[in-house]
């Protein structure tokens, strides 16, 4: 495991530079008004609180953007599938129409078929035959025509039905494709507004951080945890150990490693070590795995914070013995803390991803 002291040595003066990729989403992303610059604090405690408030606001907007980026991936997949379904349906329709035409000709030919220039029924075959053998021959021919006609009619009916089904599938796929594309394009502007809002909030937070005293910065980080934590045995062992190896790394909005992280970037990076793909969004991660009751966590469980599933703004990884590891906020490195974080005042729930 990487040395915690070596990790801490690279902290230095932590900044809050935002590293966010502009995203597109179908989920409504709030086009928040540009925040007004807060009044300068008059005391050290005010300065720390102001910074924490501004950093928290930036973290929530950051989660909006991350959720939007993951939703874009889903919508692009929907669009790709609809496009493929449309192409397949069009091919199926064309093939069904060709069969329809083929069997229509067969049905028409059989319907007008005659035996030696006249239409025959079983009775006419009996009355006009010169011998018993001729009757049997004619009856056999009539049966063969009837069987072929029935088969052709069935095939023709099936081809007509297949063509209609393929035509409906093509229409549905076309509608889904147009809808996915239109919704994605419509939200580009909303994402741009949210990105601008994040930039403004980060700028205000940077100014607030610059006003913090050395003591304020130490209070923000909290007491050092000098414990050495090793992942317990189990399915999530490698994920927990990977997360612990990042202790001391810098927090950066939108980062997902290898040396800087935001909260969901850290958990995504850790679970990648066990070949489990998580989206880079705490809200999206909350939809995975199975729910775990409070206090029944095991190492590797993810703990989520927010007022509701749609407003989750933080995720941490439980490591056992009442502890978690997380990338909490700008100005604080990846660290081990008590679980649940912050005394549980904003704790929403937990999910078990593996095990």
C-alpha positions in Angstrom: 0.0 0.0 0.0 1.3 3.5 -0.8 2.7 5.4 2.1 0.2 7.7 3.7 3.0 10.1 4.7 4.2 10.2 1.1 0.7 11.0 0.0 0.3 13.8 2.5 3.6 15.3 1.5 2.2 16.3 -1.9 -0.8 18.1 -0.5 0.8 21.5 -0.2 -1.6 24.4 -0.6 -4.7 22.7 -2.0 -6.6 24.5 -4.7 -10.0 23.9 -6.1 -9.4 24.1 -9.8 -12.4 22.5 -11.5 -11.8 19.8 -14.1 -15.2 19.2 -15.6 -16.0 17.9 -19.1 -19.0 19.6 -20.6 -21.8 17.1 -20.7 -25.2 16.5 -22.3 -28.1 14.9 -20.5 -31.7 14.0 -20.8 -32.2 14.5 -17.0 -33.3 18.1 -16.3 -30.1 19.9 -15.2 -30.9 23.0 -13.2 -29.9 26.2 -15.0 -29.0 27.9 -11.8 -28.7 31.7 -11.6 -25.2 33.0 -11.3 -24.4 33.3 -7.6 -23.8 36.7 -6.1 -20.4 37.1 -4.6 -20.6 36.7 -0.8 -19.5 39.5 1.5 -16.0 39.1 2.9 -16.1 37.4 6.3 -15.2 39.3 9.4 -13.9 36.5 11.5 -11.9 33.3 11.0 -14.9 31.1 11.8 -17.0 33.0 9.3 -14.3 32.5 6.7 -14.2 28.8 7.2 -18.0 28.4 7.1 -18.2 30.6 4.0 -15.7 28.4 2.3 -17.5 25.2 3.3 -20.8 26.6 2.0 -19.3 27.6 -1.3 -17.5 24.4 -1.7 -20.6 22.4 -0.9 -22.6 24.4 -3.5 -19.9 23.7 -6.1 -19.9 20.0 -5.2 -23.7 19.8 -5.8 -23.4 21.5 -9.2 -20.5 19.2 -10.0 -22.8 16.2 -9.3 -25.4 17.7 -11.6 -22.8 17.7 -14.4 -21.5 14.2 -13.7 -25.0 12.8 -13.6 -25.7 14.6 -16.9 -22.6 13.1 -18.6 -23.6 9.6 -17.6 -27.1 10.2 -18.8 -25.7 11.3 -22.1 -23.9 7.9 -22.4 -27.2 6.1 -21.8 -29.1 8.3 -24.3 -26.4 7.8 -26.9 -26.8 4.0 -26.4 -30.6 4.4 -26.9 -30.0 6.4 -30.0 -27.6 3.8 -31.4 -30.0 1.0 -30.6 -32.9 2.8 -32.2 -30.8 3.4 -35.3 -29.8 -0.3 -35.5 -33.4 -1.4 -34.9 -34.6 0.8 -37.6 -32.1 -0.6 -40.1 -33.0 -4.2 -39.1 -36.7 -3.5 -39.3 -36.4 -1.9 -42.7 -34.5 -5.0 -44.0 -37.1 -7.3 -42.5 -39.9 -5.3 -44.1 -38.2 -5.5 -47.5 -37.6 -9.2 -47.2 -41.2 -9.8 -46.0 -42.6 -7.8 -48.9 -40.5 -9.8 -51.4 -42.0 -13.0 -49.9 -45.4 -11.5 -50.0 -45.1 -10.9 -53.7 -43.6 -14.4 -54.3 -46.4 -16.2 -52.5 -49.1 -13.9 -54.0 -48.0 -15.2 -57.4 -48.1 -18.8 -56.3 -51.6 -18.4 -54.8 -52.9 -16.7 -57.9 -51.4 -19.5 -60.1 -52.9 -22.3 -58.0 -56.2 -20.6 -57.8 -56.5 -20.6 -61.5 -54.9 -24.0 -62.0 -56.9 -26.5 -64.0 -56.5 -30.1 -64.9 -56.4 -30.7 -68.7 -58.1 -27.3 -69.4 -61.0 -27.6 -66.9 -61.5 -27.1 -63.2 -62.2 -30.3 -61.4 -63.9 -31.3 -58.2 -63.9 -34.8 -56.7 -67.3 -35.3 -58.2 -66.3 -34.2 -61.7 -63.3 -36.4 -61.5 -65.6 -39.4 -60.8 -68.1 -38.5 -63.5 -65.7 -37.9 -66.3 -63.2 -40.6 -65.6 -63.1 -43.5 -68.1 -61.7 -45.9 -65.5 -61.2 -46.4 -61.8 -57.4 -45.7 -62.2 -58.1 -42.5 -64.1 -60.4 -41.3 -61.2 -57.7 -42.1 -58.7 -55.1 -40.3 -60.7 -57.3 -37.2 -61.0 -58.3 -37.3 -57.4 -54.7 -37.5 -56.3 -53.8 -34.5 -58.5 -56.7 -32.5 -57.0 -55.5 -33.4 -53.5 -52.0 -32.2 -54.3 -53.3 -28.9 -55.7 -55.4 -28.4 -52.6 -52.4 -29.1 -50.3 -50.1 -26.8 -52.2 -52.8 -24.1 -52.3 -53.3 -24.3 -48.6 -49.5 -24.1 -48.0 -49.1 -21.2 -50.3 -52.0 -19.4 -48.6 -50.5 -19.9 -45.2 -47.1 -18.7 -46.3 -48.6 -15.7 -48.0 -50.6 -14.8 -44.9 -47.5 -15.1 -42.8 -45.5 -12.9 -45.1 -48.2 -10.2 -45.0 -48.2 -10.3 -41.2 -44.4 -10.2 -41.0 -44.3 -7.2 -43.3 -46.9 -5.3 -41.2 -45.0 -6.1 -38.0 -41.7 -5.0 -39.5 -43.3 -1.8 -40.8 -44.6 -1.0 -37.2 -41.2 -1.8 -35.7 -39.5 0.5 -38.2 -41.9 3.3 -37.3 -41.3 2.8 -33.6 -37.6 2.7 -34.0 -37.7 5.9 -36.1 -39.7 7.6 -33.4 -37.4 6.5 -30.6 -34.4 7.7 -32.6 -35.8 11.1 -33.3 -36.9 11.5 -29.7 -33.5 10.6 -28.2 -31.7 12.9 -30.6 -34.0 15.8 -30.0 -33.9 15.6 -26.2 -30.1 15.3 -26.2 -29.7 18.4 -28.4 -32.3 20.3 -26.4 -30.2 20.1 -23.2 -26.9 21.3 -24.5 -27.7 24.8 -23.5 -28.8 23.8 -20.1 -25.5 22.0 -19.5 -23.6 25.0 -20.6 -25.5 27.1 -18.1 -24.8 24.6 -15.3 -21.1 24.5 -16.3 -20.9 28.3 -16.1 -22.6 28.3 -12.8 -20.0 25.8 -11.5 -17.1 27.9 -12.7 -18.6 30.9 -10.9 -19.0 29.0 -7.7 -15.6 27.5 -7.8 -14.1 31.0 -8.4 -15.9 32.3 -5.3 -14.7 29.3 -3.3 -11.1 29.8 -4.4 -11.3 33.4 -3.1 -12.8 32.2 0.2 -10.0 29.5 0.5 -7.4 32.2 0.0 -8.7 34.0 3.0 -8.4 31.0 5.3 -5.8 31.1 8.0 -3.5 28.2 8.6 -5.7 27.1 11.5 -8.8 27.3 9.3 -7.2 25.1 6.8 -6.2 22.5 9.4 -9.7 22.6 10.9 -11.1 22.0 7.4 -8.9 18.9 6.9 -9.5 17.7 10.4 -7.2 15.6 12.6 -4.8 13.3 10.9 -5.6 9.6 11.1 -2.3 7.8 11.5 -3.8 4.4 11.5 -2.7 1.8 8.9 -5.7 0.2 7.2 -5.6 -3.0 5.2 -8.5 -4.3 3.3 -10.3 -7.3 4.9 -10.7 -10.5 3.0 -13.7 -10.7 0.8 -15.0 -10.0 -2.7 -14.4 -6.2 -2.3 -10.9 -6.6 -0.9 -9.1 -5.2 -4.0 -11.6 -2.3 -4.3 -11.1 -1.3 -0.7 -7.3 -1.6 -0.9 -7.2 0.5 -4.0 -9.3 3.2 -2.4 -7.0 3.2 0.7 -3.9 3.4 -1.5 -5.2 6.9 -2.6 -5.2 8.4 0.9 -3.5 11.7 0.7 -4.4 12.3 -2.9 -5.8 15.7 -3.9 -9.5 16.4 -4.3 -10.4 17.9 -7.7 -13.9 18.4 -9.1 -14.7 15.9 -11.9 -11.4 13.9 -11.4 -11.3 10.2 -11.5 -7.6 9.4 -10.9 -4.9 8.3 -10.9 -3.6 11.0 -8.5 -6.6 13.3 -8.0 -10.3 12.4 -7.4 -13.8 13.6 -6.6 -16.0 11.4 -4.4 -17.6 9.2 -7.2 -14.3 9.3 -9.1 -12.6 7.6 -6.2 -15.2 4.8 -5.8 -15.3 4.3 -9.6 -11.5 4.0 -9.7 -11.5 1.6 -6.8 -14.1 -0.8 -8.2 -12.4 -0.8 -11.5 -9.7 -2.9 -9.7 -12.1 -5.7 -9.5 -13.4 -5.3 -13.0 -16.7 -3.7 -11.9 -17.6 -0.7 -14.0 -19.3 2.1 -12.1 -20.5 5.4 -13.6 -18.8 8.6 -12.6 -21.8 9.9 -10.6 -22.8 9.3 -7.0 -26.5 9.5 -8.1 -26.0 6.9 -10.8 -24.0 4.7 -8.4 -26.9 4.8 -6.0 -29.0 2.9 -8.5 -26.6 -0.1 -8.5 -26.1 -3.1 -6.3 -28.6 -3.8 -3.4 -29.6 -1.6 -0.5 -28.0 -2.1 2.9 -29.5 -1.1 6.3 -27.7 1.5 8.3 -25.1 0.0 10.5 -25.1 -3.3 8.6 -22.3 -2.2 6.3 -19.4 -4.4 5.3 -16.2 -3.4 3.7 -16.7 -2.2 0.1 -20.3 -0.9 0.6 -20.9 2.6 -0.7 -22.5 5.2 1.6 -24.5 8.0 0.1 -25.3 11.5 1.3 -28.1 13.8 0.2 -31.7 14.7 0.8 -33.1 12.4 -1.8 -31.9 10.1 -4.6 -32.1 13.0 -7.0 -30.0 15.3 -4.9 -27.2 13.0 -3.7 -24.0 15.0 -3.6 -21.5 12.6 -2.0 -20.5 9.0 -1.8 -17.9 7.2 0.4 -16.6 3.6 0.7 -16.9 1.7 4.0 -13.7 -0.1 5.0 -14.8 -1.8 8.2 -14.5 -1.1 12.0 -16.7 2.0 11.8 -14.4 3.7 9.2 -14.8 4.9 5.6 -12.5 6.3 3.0 -13.6 9.1 0.7 -12.7 12.2 -1.3 -14.8 14.6 0.6 -14.4 18.1 -0.7 -11.9 20.5 -2.2 -9.2 21.5 0.2 -9.3 18.1 1.9 -7.3 15.1 0.6 -8.6 11.6 0.2 -8.7 10.4 3.8 -10.1 7.9 6.3 -12.9 9.1 8.5 -15.6 7.8 10.9 -18.7 6.3 9.3 -21.1 7.7 8.6 -19.4 10.9 7.5 -20.3 14.1 9.3 -22.1 12.2 12.1 -24.7 11.0 9.6 -26.7 14.2 9.4 -27.0 14.0 5.6 -26.7 10.2 5.3 -29.2 8.8 2.8 -28.5 5.1 2.4 -25.9 2.4 1.3 -25.5 0.0 -1.5 -23.6 -3.2 -1.7 -21.9 -3.5 -5.1 -20.3 -6.9 -4.8 -20.3 -9.7 -2.2 
